[in-house]
Amino acid sequence: MRRLTITDVAREAGVSTTTVSRYLNGHFEKMGEETKERVAKTIKRLNYAPSASAQKLRQNESHLVGVLVGEISNPFSSLLSKGIYDVLQGAGYDILLMNADNSTATEARALQRFVAQQVDGVIAQPSAIHFSQFQTLTDANIPLVLVDREVPDQPATVGRVTSANQDACYYLGPTLVERGYQNIITVSAHFAEASGQIPRIAGFQKASRTFGFNYSNIETKGHDKDWLRATLSHQLARLTGRTVIISLMGPVLFDLLAVFKELGLKFPKDVGLVSFDDWEWSRYVSDDGIFLLRQDMELMGNMAATALLKQLQTKTLTSPTTLLPVTTIDRPSL
């Protein structure tokens, strides 16, 4: 039979898993007598006992932190991991690095591995878009910080470090107006359920409503460069006025540059070009580089590791949300 979990107890008692966790750890300060009695009776009726590994995890420290990245081949992961490592290594922690490969199933197995390895805490770039994927960690009282990608139903008490993706895209609007653009085409590649591109698209949609742009998004997942070339060519042919094309992630920019060459498009003469990117390599693409909306991935890793360390030091599962700014790097491609 399936082993009972803290979630089962919470469901039967009609309370949150946090409440059950507090009861099991003897934290009754904010718990009413009626709630306390109901949880106690439910535990007794179900004959529930916390797993030995979870109990040991609450009592001991392994000085091992699990780090889960969405796609290890993405340069983002290297920069993020370095930022995390620089903080945790100096604090005496080793890192168990796992790759979800943008798969929710692979991600779930990695999270189970973290619990089995009795890590002290976890930093994860989520692939799943629902927080239930990470409930195993909170059930086991493992501190957690989610980084970069947003999970809409994430509890407010769970730590998160991300960039101001939506705001950065929205506030690009006045610059586009000033430079005479009427049309925005974004190009995305959603490889995971949770994606930093989702709030970016929302930001451009909002900017288009506010400033009157004609807006569309091209989603490239599952398609090759020939399809992208045909789709982009078709969209440009039906538009009037100046158009800016915006890559919503670094790898997409490579495909766009190849398509531009095949179509004979020059930027900014024929179209404007902007990329949401993680590093400044694009300044070497042309004489003066590409207009960037840039995230500081190492800083994001630093902040996530610092937030997790604070949880470990204070023995708490609660951490705030940190929103990092996106830097605009103005280049002549716009």
N, C-alpha and C positions, 0 to 999 in steps of 0.2 A: 504494500500500500504506500501511497505518497506520504512523505513525512510532512506533518503539520508545520506551518510557518507562522511567523508573527502576524502576517497579513491575514491568515485564516482566523486567528484569535481576534484581531481587530474587527473583521467583518462580522463575526458571530456576536461580539460584544457591542457592536454599533458605535465604535470609537475609531480614532485614527491609529495608525501604526506607531506614531510618535508617542501617543498616550500609553500604549501597551509597553513600548520600550522604556518609558519613564517608570512605569510600575515595576518592570523586571529589574531595573537598576536602583530601585528604592527612592526615586525622586517624586515625592508626593506633594511638593510644595504648592503646585498650581492645580491639584487634582481634588475634586469634591469627593466626599465620603461615598455618595451614591455611585459615582463613576468607579472609584477605587474598588468598591464591593462587587460591582458588575464585572469588572475585569478579572478579579480574583475568582469569582464563581465560574466564569467562562474558562479560565485556565484549568481549574480543577475538573470541570465537566469534560473538557476535551483531553484531559491528561497531557497537557502540553508542557514540554521542557525545551528550553533553548538548546540549540546544537552545541556540542562541546567546543567546536571550532569557534563559534561566535562568542561563547563565554571566554575562551582563552584570549580571543582578540581584544576583548574589553579589558583584560587584566594585564596582558603583556604587550610589548612592542617588538616588532620585527626589524625596525629601521629599514623597511622596504616599502617603496611607494610605487603603485601601478600607474603607468602612463599609457593611455589608449589614444592612438591617432587614427583619423579617418582613412588616410591613404599615405602610406609610408614613402611612396615614390614621388609624392608632391614635394617640391622644395620647401613649401610651407612647413611640413612636418619636421624637417631638419632644423629650421630656424626656431620653431616652437619648442622642440625637444631640447635644443641647446639652452634656450632661456630657462626652461624648467631645471635642467641639469645644473646650471651654474648656481642656482639658489639651493637646491636640495643637497647637492654634493658637499657644498660648504657647511651644511647643517648636519652632516653625518649620515645622510640617507642614500641607499642604493636605489636604482630605478629598474623596474621590470617593464620594458617597453613592448607593447602589443600593437598589431596592425589590424584594424577592422576591415580594411579593404572596401570601405563604404557599404558593407553588408550588415544588416541588422542581425542576421543569424550568427555571423562570425563575431560580431560585437558581443552578443549574448554569451557566447562561449568564452570570450576573453574576460568578461566580467566575472563569470563563474570561476575562472582560473585565478583571478585576483583574490577572491574569497578563499579558495583552497590554499593559496600561497600565504594567507594570513598577512596581507599587506596592511600597513598602518593607515593608508589613505590612497585615494585615486584622483587623478586628473584625467578627464576624458574629453576628447573632441567628438561629440555625439554623431552617430549615423541615424539612429532612431529618432523619430519626431515626438514620441510620447515618453513621459518620464517613467512609466511602468517598467521600461527596460532597465532602469537603474535602481528599482526598488529593492533588489537583492542586497545592494550595498547598504542602503539605509536600514534595512532589516537587521543587518549584521553590525550596525553601529560603526560603519566605516566612513570617515569623513570624505566628502566628495566635492570637487570643483569641476563644473563644466566650462569648456573654453571654446571660443570662436563661434560655433554654431548655436542657434537658439532652439530651445525646446519649449513650445508655448505653454504647456501645463506644468512646467517645472515649479516646485514649491518655492515660495519667496525666501525661505530660510536656507535653501541650498545654494552654495556659492556659484557664481558665474562671472567669467571675465570675457568680454567680447568687445568688438569695435562698434563705433557709432555708424553702422552701415547705412541705415535708412536716412539718417540726418545728412550724412555726407553726400548722398546721391540727390536728396532734395535740394540742398543748398548749392549744388552745381548749377541749378536752374538759372539764377540771375546771370552767371557767367556766360551761359549758352545764349541767353537773350541778348546780352551785350555784344556778343560776337556774331549775331545775325542768324542763328540757327532756328529753324522752324520744326524740324523733324528729329526724333531720337529713335534709333534702333539699337536695342541691347542684344547681346549674344551670350547665351548661358549654356551651361552643361551641368545639369543636376544629377550627380552620380549617387547622392545619398538622400534619404528622406529629409533629414535636417541639413540645411545648406545655408551658408552665408549669403548666397545669391538671392534667397527669398526676400529678406528685408531690403536688399539693394533694388530689386524690381519694384517693391512697394514704394521705395523712395522716389524712383523715377516716375511711377504712376501718379504719385501725389504732386510732383513737380509739374507734370504735364497738365494736370487739372488746374493748378494754380497759375501757370505761366502760358498756357494755351499751346503746348507742343502737340504735334501728332506723334503718338508713341506706339511702338510695337516691340515684342521680344521674339527672338528666334532661339528655340531650344534645340541644341545640337546633339543631345544624347541619342545614340542609336543611329546616327547618320555620319556620312563621310564628308570629306572636303568638297567633292563634286556636288553633293546635295546642298551644302552650305553656299557654294558659289552660285548655283542656280537659284536658290531661294533668295539670297541677298540681291542678286542681279534683278530678279523679278520685283522685289520690293522697291528698290531704288528707281526702277523704270516708271513706277506709278506715282512717285512722289514729286511734288514741286517745292521749290525753295531749298535752302541749305540743310544738309543732313549730317548729323554726327552719329558715328557708330561706336558703341561702347562695349568693350569686352568686360564681362563680369567676373572673370577669374584669369589668372596668368596663362595657363595652358591654352585657353581659347584664343589668346592673342596670337600664338604661333600659327594657328589655322587661318585667322583673319589676314595676317600678313601675307601668307601664301596665296590666299584668294585675291587680295588686292593686286598682287603682282600679275596673276593670271588675267584679271579684268582690266589691267592697266590703270588702276585708280591711284591717284596721288593725294597725299594728305599734307596740308589742309586744302589744296587747290580744288579737288573734286569732292571730297568728304572730310569731315573732321574725324579724328580718332582719339579715343580715351580708353585707358585700361585701369581696371581695379586690380591692383597687384600688390605683391608682398616684398618686392625688392626692386632696386633701380637698374637692373640689367638692361632695360629697354632703352636707356639713353644711348646704347651702342648700336641700336637698330638703324637709325638714320643719323644725319649730321648733328641734329639738335635734340633727338630723343622724342619720346611719346609722353603726352600729358597723362599723369598718373593720379589716381586716388590710392594712397599707399597706407597699408597697415604696418605697424611695427611688431613683427611676430616674436622677436626675442623679448621685447618688453611685455608682450602678452603672456609669454611663458614665465617670465620673472614674476609678474603679478599673480598669476595662478598659483605658482609654487609658494609665494609669500602668503597668500590667503589660506592655502592648505596647511602650511607650517603653523599659522596662528591657531587653526583648529586643533592641530595635534598638541600644541603647547598648552592650550586652555581646556583640552578634553571636551570639546563641543562639536556638534554636527552642524552648527549654524554659521553661515558666512554671508556677507553682503554681495550685491551685484556691482561689478566695476565695469564702467563703460569707457573705453579708450578712444581718443580722437583719431580721426583719419586725416592724414596729411595730404594736402593738395600740392603736387609738383607741376608747375606750369611749364609746358613745353610747346613748341610751335606747331605740333600736330593738330591743335585745336584752333 
